[in-house]
Each structure stands twice: as structure tokens, then as C-alpha cells.
Amino acid sequence: MGILRWDKLLLPLRLGKEEDLPETEMPGRTHFQRDYDRLIFSSPFRRLQNKTQVFPLPGSVFVHNRLTHSLEVASVGRSMGSMVVDKLHDPHTKDIHQLYLEIPTIVSTACLAHDLGNPPFGHSGEDAIRHFFIQHSAKFENKLTTSELLDLTQFEGNANSFRLLTNNFKGRRIGGFGLSYATMAALVKYPWESAQGTAKKKFGFFQADKAIFAQIMAATGLVNNNNYYRHPLVYLMEAADDICYNIMDLEDAHKLGIISTQRIMELLLAFFPETMNSNIRHRIDTTLKLVTDKNEQVAYLRAMVINKLVKECSTSFIDHLPQIMDGQPIDGLMKKFAGANEGRDDHHF
């Protein structure tokens, strides 16, 4: 059975409305679909359109910003979640827990939210915030605890996403966005605090949010003797981010002339060696002969690569599920493709 249980992991309990469970669902709209909708219509989500992804916004060429990136990650995450649901039950008996059907929506919602706390300029923005508080740490030593100061000198966008979604800022409803416990737990890639994160470079929550973090993790069964486990669906959200971060940004680099057509074709075709599956490679080669526009060729190959990676990561998730449900950490689902993943320290390439 394992340590973790799906009935807790997929808990629809909502922050700030714990006493209302079971809350009446709207016809045709589940608790988790409401989570998704709340994010889509929120101001913090819309603000992502003014944050760059990798390349500065050039004006004449449409490249990704954080908003379009998050929407694409959500789409990939939903597909991956759907494939996992298909594999979680016996196709002959159709015996499936009703909550399993919510997995695609939970993963997709966590994907929407994964970059909400990132400052402008991404990792460079994080570095700037860290640098400021390191340079001026003496001013805060008598006002903050050692752990609180470490939250700032090691500032982390992932922890800021958790804070943004759960904090009762002025004018905000109790419980922040009021998202479900399952969705919030599925967002936390690094279930430890900054003091532990110094060795791991990342952490998942600030000291100010420690109590609510512990509350969510306890309710979803992700804690044992003060040790926190990753929510299984975090692996799907993380893989969806990795896929989009790499493949879509390659396409942007091609549009901007940073990578030549020949080079990007080589990189994308490498996912489909001729010895792997002759039928797939034949279909690709035939399509590339019919499509003559270089950008359309790249777009076609990009779609094929993403489709392959979604299938591979879904299969890897199911293969490792016994370990995951036993609370054992595993390598990211994109580990098989880690040759290009050495430049990033948060499971991205």
C-alpha cells in the first residue's frame, strides 16, 4: 500500500473553509476545477504576461513570456495527468476511484501556479533580491530571526508562490486564494525550509508560512516525524515544466535566429533515431517533405517531441509509483534526458 494514500493526497478540503467540508459542488464543476478557474481569473496570473521567460520580449517576434509558458505547462501537465489516470486502474474492470479522475485538473492547476511567485527577470531577479538582503543583512539582524533572515538572503520564487496563494493579504479572503489542500500540496516542489535548502539550493516555504504549510502537509498525509514527503503529482508538474522550458525555448531561439534551422532540426530529430521505430521516423520524414516552411517544420517536430516526452514521463511515473507512494524520493521523470539538463539546479535543463 505504501505510506501515502490517494484519499488524503486528493483531499478537496479548501483553505479557509475547512469547516465547510463537504462543500456542495456546483453541477458540472468540481472543487478542483474551481481551483483552476480562480487562478485563470486572478490578477497575479495575468501579471505573468509582463514577466519574460528566457528571452527579452523583442516586439517584432512573438516569443514566450511567463504567462504563455504557464499555459503551455498546464496543457502538458493535463495530458500527462490523463495518461496517468488511464494507467492507474484496471482497464478490464474499470475499477477506479472517483478522485483519480481529478488528477489531470489538479496537475494542470499546479502547473498554472508554479511561476506565480517568481520575480521579474526570473532567476536573475531572485539573485538580485538575495544580493540586496545579503548586502544589508546587518539592518535586519535585530528584527528577524536567523531563519527569517535566511528566507530573504536565500530568496526563492517557489516559496513565494506558496505565500502568494495562501497569505491573507489586505482585502484577501481568509485562506488566500482558498485553493484545495490537494492543489496546494501538488505545487510544493521542495518540502523543506530555507535552513535545509542551503545545501539543496531551493526551499518551498517561508518561516511566516510554516504553520499553514505544516497544516496542509498533515491533512494530505505528507508528513512523518516532522519529515515531509513530496506529493506524487509534483513529479508530473515538474516534468511538464521541464518539457516546455526546454522544447518551447528552443523554438523561440530558432525564431530569434540564435539557433540555426539545421541545428534545431538535429536536436529535435535526435529524439527519433531511425533505429527506434521505423514507422514513426518514416511518418516524420514524409511530413517534413510535404511541409516546406522551416518554421512549420520546427513546430511539427516540437509537437512530436512533446508528445513523446509526455508519454515517456507518464510511463516513468507509473513505473516509480510504488517508491513514490512509499515516500521515497526519485529522480525527476526527465532523468532519462538529463544529458541536456546540467545547466539548471531545479530539475530544469
GIURLIN-V743027 format. One line per field, one symbol per residue. ss: DSSP state (H for helix, E for strand, L for the rest). psi: psi as a letter, one per 30 degrees, with the letter a starting at -180 (. if undefined). burial: I if it has 24 or more other C-alpha atoms within 12 Angstrom, else O. A space follows every 10 residues. Layout:
ss=???
psi=???
burial=???
//
This chain:
ss=LLLLLHHHHL LLLELLLHHH LLLLLELLEL HHHHHHHHHH LLHHHHHHHH LELLLLLLLL LLLLEHHHHH HHHHHHHHHH HHHHHHHHLE LLLLELLHHH HHHHHHHHHH HHHLLLLLLL LHHHHHHHHH HHHHHLHHHL LLLLLHHHHH HHHLLLHHHH HHHHHHLLLL LLLLLLLLLE HHHHHLLLLL LLLHHHHHHH LLLLLLHHHH HHHHHHHHHL LLEELLEELL LHHHHHHHHH HHHHHHHHHH HHHHHLLLLL HHHHHHHHHL LLLLLLLHHH HHHHHHHHHH LLLHHHHHHH HHHHHHHHHH HHHHHHHHHH HHHHHLLLLL LLLLHHHHHH LLLLLLLLL
psi=elekkefeeh kgkkkfheff kkkkkkkgjl eeeeeeeeee gleeeefffg kldekkjfef kjlkafeeee eeeeeeeeee eeeeeffflj fefgjkkefe ffeeeeeeee eeffgefklk gbeeeeeeee eefeegeeff efflleeeee eefhkkeeee eeeeffkilk fklkgbfhll eeeeeffjfi hlleeffeff fllfllefge eeeeeeeeeg ggkjhgkklk kefeeeeeee eeeeeeeefe eeeeefgekl eeeeeeeeff fikffejeee eeeeeeefee jfkeeeeeee eeeeeeeeee eeeeeeeeeg eeeefggkkl llfgefgfeg gffkghgl.
burial=OOIIIIOIII IIIIIIOOOO OOOOOOOOOI IIIIIIIIII OOOIIOIIOI IIIIIOOOOO OOIIIIIIII IIIIIIIIII IIIIIIIIOO OOOOOOOOII IIIIIIIIII IIIIIIIIII IIIOOIOOII OOIOOOIOOO OOOOOOIIII IIIIIIIIII IIIIIIIOOO OOOOIIIIII IIIIIIIIII IIIIIOIOOO IIIIIIIIII OIIIIIIIII IIIOOOOIII IIIIIIIIII IIIIIIIIII IIIIIIOOOO IOOIIOIIIO IIOOOOOOOO OOOIOOOOOO OOOOIOIIII IIIIIIIIII IIIIIIIIOO IOOIIIIOOI OIIIIOIOOO OOOOOIIII
//
